[in-house]
Each structure stands twice: as C-alpha cells, then as structure tokens.
Amino acid sequence: MGLVYADITLQNSTDVEMQRRGVLPNEQVRQMNVKALVDTGAITLTINDKIAKQLDLAVQDQVVIELADGTRGKGDLVGPINIRFHNRITSCLALILPDATEVLLGAIPMEGMDVIVDPRTEQLTVHPDRPFTAMMKVK
C-alpha cells in the first residue's frame, strides 16, 4: 500500500467555543484546510510551527519525543485543536515538529473520528459500518 493523504480542516478550538458563545463572529474562527499524511504508526496529530502560529495555538506542555528512526528530542504540545474530516470531528493536542513539511494524522485522532484507511482504495474514509455517526469505545 502506498502513502495515504486526506484533506482535513484544523480549527483553533478556543475560537470555536467563543463563536458558539456568540463572542466571536464565525468568519474570525481561525482554521485552515490541509493535506495530511495518514500515519497509523504515529500516535497523535503532528504539525509544524508555521501552522501553530497561524492558528494561534497555545503551548500546553513540552514532551520528550521519539521519532521513527529512534532519534529523541523535545517537542511542544499545542492546542486544543479541532480536526474535521467529512462528517467527523475530534479535538486533541498537536505535537509541533518545527522542520516538519507535512501534517501527520496519527492513530488517536483517527480513533476519535472513527475513521479507517481503506486498503483497497488507499484512502481515509469514515467507518463503513457507521457512515452517519461516529462510535466511540468507552471500555
């Protein structure tokens, strides 16, 4: 199977909440559409510092990270951030990799949206058994 990419929307979750409360006009919600590499081997959403600044995401924590090649370093967790794909949404913190050229969509946000990689079409898709509503496992 080749590389799988998906068009997703990233939103500043704080802006979305302020819009919901009527404090911020809808057009001022900071958001952007990006093409993300779907990486089932990654844990979370990974973005670069340019995207974090554009969405004005606050640093929540700093963590030790280990890359696929075994290299270790430190990374900032920013957010909260909403991720939208088709009729699905989830919120999470995002890991900043300063030199990253691609957004990586990892396993935790994929689980939160109840989406899967279809190996036949090599595309990210909503779970075929639940096309209209996501299911979350709570046990």
LINPEDA-V385990 format. One line per field, one symbol per residue. phi: phi as a letter, one per 20 degrees, with the letter a starting at -180 (. if undefined). A space follows every 50 residues. Layout:
phi->???
//
This chain:
phi->.efddbecddcfffffffffenecfgfeffbbecedfecfeeececcdff fgffeleefdaccedcegenfdadbeecqfcecdblecbbcaedeedgef dcfddeffffffeldceeffelcfbfgffcfdbfddedc
//
